[in-house]
């Protein structure tokens, strides 16, 4: 992967942006996800192979420059993302665009997010609306969180205010607040966002940016109890008694703790079912 300074031409509007994707034993999903990017400028990608049994191989794709950083052993998404941010900083990238293997990017996602962040220097993290789909690509429900920073803060515990794989992050801001951490297992994204919002703003572009694959083998399913416990700890740490949505979010998370995962997904589909985003 070449350095941003070596390719800072007017034609390369994404020269300081890198897609950051952790991957573990997911070669087909990696290929499908990277093939979904549709941008007018070259796309730069950093894959963090988290100790896959068969090492991830960079697919050959047009308009895409791919580098792989390999973890010595499977250490979990928290450490993989931490290593990825440090690698991007060392290479001079300003923005890290998150996505997970299996998810798909909407056209011009990177271009739109970078333009917004360039125009809003105090925003450290920018998400986009998300269409949740099944493994076969069938639409299930959509996530359309608040766009403005005040709404994101107010609803941070009540609903999904920032969809992690849809985010573009300022690398320097992430490092300034301590990078990704392992302190809150399976909730490393919420932990990071809360720390970012202590010093910066986070927002959403109110348009489709991501097709999120609901994977029964993903972290939200396989590490659900750890994720809920970590989220409860974060809610307690950042709890604002004056915000009614913090109370509602606490009640919601306790309900999640008691509700089986399959039943919870059925409820979401019934409430947010959609045929298109």
C-alpha positions as CSV (number, residue, x, y, z in Angstrom):
1,X,0.0,0.0,0.0
2,X,1.4,3.4,-1.0
3,X,1.5,6.3,1.4
4,X,-1.1,9.1,1.1
5,X,1.6,11.7,0.5
6,X,2.8,9.7,-2.5
7,X,-0.6,9.8,-4.2
8,X,-2.1,13.2,-3.2
9,X,-3.3,14.1,-6.7
10,X,-6.5,16.0,-7.5
11,X,-7.9,12.8,-9.2
12,X,-7.4,10.8,-6.0
13,X,-10.1,12.3,-3.8
14,X,-9.9,9.3,-1.4
15,X,-6.1,9.4,-1.1
16,X,-6.3,9.9,2.7
17,X,-9.0,7.3,3.3
18,X,-8.5,3.6,4.0
19,X,-11.2,1.0,4.4
20,X,-10.5,-0.9,7.7
21,X,-11.8,-4.4,7.8
22,X,-10.9,-7.1,10.4
23,X,-11.4,-10.6,9.1
24,X,-11.1,-14.1,10.6
25,X,-11.6,-17.2,8.4
26,X,-13.7,-15.3,6.0
27,X,-12.1,-15.3,2.5
28,X,-15.3,-15.4,0.5
29,X,-17.0,-12.7,2.6
30,X,-13.9,-10.5,2.3
31,X,-14.0,-10.8,-1.5
32,X,-17.7,-10.1,-1.7
33,X,-17.5,-7.1,0.6
34,X,-14.6,-5.5,-1.2
35,X,-16.2,-6.0,-4.6
36,X,-19.2,-4.0,-3.5
37,X,-17.3,-0.7,-3.3
38,X,-18.2,1.6,-6.2
39,X,-16.2,4.9,-6.0
40,X,-14.9,7.3,-8.6
41,X,-11.4,7.3,-7.1
42,X,-9.1,4.4,-6.2
43,X,-10.1,2.7,-2.9
44,X,-7.4,1.9,-0.4
45,X,-8.0,-1.0,2.0
46,X,-6.3,-2.4,5.1
47,X,-7.4,-5.9,6.1
48,X,-6.4,-7.1,9.6
49,X,-6.3,-10.9,9.4
50,X,-7.0,-11.9,13.0
51,X,-5.1,-15.2,12.9
52,X,-7.1,-17.0,10.3
53,X,-6.4,-20.8,10.0
54,X,-5.9,-20.1,6.3
55,X,-4.4,-16.6,5.8
56,X,-6.7,-14.1,4.1
57,X,-5.5,-13.4,0.5
58,X,-6.0,-10.0,-1.1
59,X,-8.4,-10.4,-4.0
60,X,-7.4,-8.7,-7.3
61,X,-10.0,-6.0,-7.9
62,X,-10.0,-3.0,-10.2
63,X,-9.6,0.5,-8.7
64,X,-8.5,-1.0,-5.4
65,X,-5.2,-1.1,-3.5
66,X,-5.2,-3.7,-0.7
67,X,-2.8,-4.4,2.1
68,X,-3.0,-7.1,4.7
69,X,-1.7,-6.9,8.3
70,X,-1.6,-10.3,10.0
71,X,-2.1,-10.8,13.7
72,X,0.2,-13.5,15.1
73,X,-2.8,-15.3,16.6
74,X,-6.6,-14.9,16.9
75,X,-6.9,-12.1,19.5
76,X,-10.4,-10.8,18.9
77,X,-11.9,-7.8,17.0
78,X,-10.9,-5.3,19.7
79,X,-7.2,-5.9,19.3
80,X,-7.5,-6.4,15.5
81,X,-9.1,-2.9,15.2
82,X,-6.6,-1.4,17.6
83,X,-3.7,-2.7,15.4
84,X,-5.5,-1.5,12.3
85,X,-5.8,2.1,13.5
86,X,-2.1,2.1,14.5
87,X,-1.2,0.8,11.1
88,X,-3.2,3.5,9.3
89,X,-1.7,6.2,11.5
90,X,1.8,4.9,10.7
91,X,0.9,5.1,7.0
92,X,-0.4,8.6,7.2
93,X,-4.1,8.0,6.6
94,X,-6.5,10.6,8.1
95,X,-9.8,8.6,7.8
96,X,-10.6,5.0,8.6
97,X,-13.8,3.7,6.9
98,X,-15.1,0.7,8.8
99,X,-16.8,-2.3,7.3
100,X,-17.1,-6.0,8.2
101,X,-16.6,-9.0,6.0
102,X,-20.0,-10.0,4.6
103,X,-21.4,-6.4,4.6
104,X,-21.8,-4.4,1.4
105,X,-21.1,-0.8,0.7
106,X,-23.6,1.5,-1.1
107,X,-22.2,3.5,-4.1
108,X,-20.1,6.5,-3.3
109,X,-20.2,5.9,0.4
110,X,-16.6,6.8,0.9
111,X,-16.8,10.0,-1.2
112,X,-19.9,11.2,0.6
113,X,-18.5,10.6,4.1
114,X,-15.1,12.2,3.4
115,X,-16.8,15.3,2.0
116,X,-18.9,15.6,5.1
117,X,-16.0,15.2,7.5
118,X,-13.9,17.7,5.5
119,X,-16.8,20.2,5.9
120,X,-17.4,19.4,9.6
121,X,-14.0,19.3,11.3
122,X,-15.4,18.7,14.8
123,X,-17.1,15.5,13.8
124,X,-14.8,12.6,14.6
125,X,-17.1,9.8,13.6
126,X,-19.7,9.7,10.8
127,X,-22.2,6.8,10.2
128,X,-24.9,6.3,7.6
129,X,-28.3,4.7,7.4
130,X,-28.2,0.9,7.1
131,X,-30.3,-1.8,5.4
132,X,-30.2,-5.0,7.4
133,X,-30.3,-8.1,5.1
134,X,-30.3,-11.8,5.5
135,X,-27.4,-14.1,4.4
136,X,-29.3,-14.4,1.1
137,X,-29.6,-10.6,0.7
138,X,-33.3,-10.4,1.5
139,X,-34.2,-7.1,3.2
140,X,-35.2,-7.5,6.9
141,X,-35.3,-4.0,8.4
142,X,-33.6,-0.7,8.2
143,X,-31.7,1.4,10.7
144,X,-32.2,5.1,10.3
145,X,-30.7,6.8,13.4
146,X,-30.6,10.5,14.1
147,X,-28.4,12.6,11.8
148,X,-27.4,15.5,14.1
149,X,-24.8,15.1,16.9
150,X,-27.4,16.2,19.6
151,X,-29.8,13.5,18.5
152,X,-27.0,10.9,18.4
153,X,-26.0,11.8,22.0
154,X,-29.5,11.9,23.3
155,X,-30.4,8.5,21.9
156,X,-27.0,6.8,22.4
157,X,-28.4,4.1,24.7
158,X,-32.0,3.9,23.5
159,X,-31.3,2.8,20.0
160,X,-28.5,2.1,17.6
161,X,-27.3,5.6,17.1
162,X,-24.1,4.7,15.2
163,X,-23.8,1.6,13.1
164,X,-20.2,0.5,13.5
165,X,-19.5,-1.0,10.0
166,X,-21.0,2.2,8.4
167,X,-18.6,4.5,10.2
168,X,-15.9,6.7,8.9
169,X,-13.5,7.8,11.7
170,X,-10.8,10.4,12.1
171,X,-7.7,8.3,12.8
172,X,-6.1,11.0,15.0
173,X,-9.3,11.4,17.1
174,X,-9.5,7.7,17.7
175,X,-5.9,7.6,18.9
176,X,-6.4,10.8,21.0
177,X,-9.1,9.1,23.1
178,X,-7.2,5.8,23.5
179,X,-8.0,3.8,20.4
180,X,-10.2,0.7,20.5
181,X,-9.9,-1.2,23.8
182,X,-10.6,-4.6,25.2
183,X,-12.1,-3.3,28.5
184,X,-15.7,-3.8,27.2
185,X,-15.8,-7.1,25.3
186,X,-18.0,-7.2,22.2
187,X,-19.0,-3.6,22.8
188,X,-15.7,-2.0,21.6
189,X,-17.6,0.2,19.2
190,X,-19.9,1.8,21.8
191,X,-17.0,2.2,24.2
192,X,-15.1,4.1,21.5
193,X,-18.1,6.2,20.4
194,X,-18.8,7.3,24.0
195,X,-15.2,8.4,24.5
196,X,-15.2,10.2,21.1
197,X,-18.3,12.1,22.1
198,X,-16.6,13.4,25.3
199,X,-14.3,15.5,23.1
200,X,-15.8,15.6,19.6
201,X,-19.2,15.1,17.8
202,X,-20.5,12.0,16.1
203,X,-23.2,12.2,13.4
204,X,-24.9,10.3,10.6
205,X,-25.5,11.0,6.9
206,X,-29.3,10.5,6.4
207,X,-29.0,8.2,3.4
208,X,-28.2,4.6,2.7
209,X,-24.5,3.7,3.1
210,X,-24.4,0.1,4.1
211,X,-26.1,-3.3,3.6
212,X,-25.5,-5.1,6.9
213,X,-25.6,-8.8,6.8
214,X,-27.4,-10.4,9.8
215,X,-25.1,-13.3,10.5
216,X,-26.1,-15.8,13.1
217,X,-22.4,-16.5,13.6
218,X,-21.5,-12.9,14.2
219,X,-20.5,-11.2,17.4
220,X,-24.0,-9.9,18.1
221,X,-25.2,-13.5,18.2
222,X,-22.3,-15.6,19.5
223,X,-21.1,-13.1,22.1
224,X,-24.5,-11.6,23.0
225,X,-24.3,-12.0,26.7
226,X,-20.8,-10.5,26.9
227,X,-22.0,-7.6,24.7
228,X,-25.1,-6.9,26.8
229,X,-23.0,-7.0,30.1
230,X,-20.4,-4.6,28.5
231,X,-23.2,-2.3,27.3
232,X,-24.8,-2.3,30.8
233,X,-21.4,-1.3,32.3
234,X,-21.0,1.5,29.8
235,X,-24.6,2.7,30.5
236,X,-23.8,2.8,34.2
237,X,-20.5,4.7,33.6
238,X,-22.1,7.3,31.3
239,X,-25.6,7.4,32.8
240,X,-27.3,10.8,32.6
241,X,-30.3,10.7,35.0
242,X,-31.7,13.9,33.3
243,X,-32.0,12.2,30.0
244,X,-35.2,10.1,29.8
245,X,-33.7,8.1,26.9
246,X,-30.9,6.9,29.2
247,X,-33.6,5.4,31.5
248,X,-35.4,3.9,28.5
249,X,-32.1,2.5,27.1
250,X,-31.3,0.8,30.4
251,X,-34.7,-0.8,30.5
252,X,-34.4,-1.9,26.9
253,X,-31.0,-3.5,27.5
254,X,-32.2,-5.3,30.5
255,X,-35.1,-6.7,28.4
256,X,-32.5,-7.8,25.8
257,X,-30.7,-9.7,28.5
258,X,-33.8,-11.7,29.2
259,X,-35.0,-12.1,25.6
260,X,-33.6,-15.0,23.5
261,X,-31.7,-13.7,20.4
262,X,-34.0,-15.4,17.9
263,X,-37.1,-13.8,19.5
264,X,-35.4,-10.4,19.6
265,X,-34.8,-10.6,15.8
266,X,-38.4,-11.5,15.1
267,X,-39.5,-8.5,17.1
268,X,-37.2,-6.2,15.2
269,X,-38.4,-7.5,11.9
270,X,-42.0,-7.0,12.9
271,X,-41.3,-3.4,14.0
272,X,-38.9,-2.3,11.3
273,X,-39.8,-4.5,8.3
274,X,-39.1,-2.9,5.0
275,X,-38.9,-4.0,1.4
276,X,-36.4,-1.4,0.3
277,X,-34.1,1.2,1.8
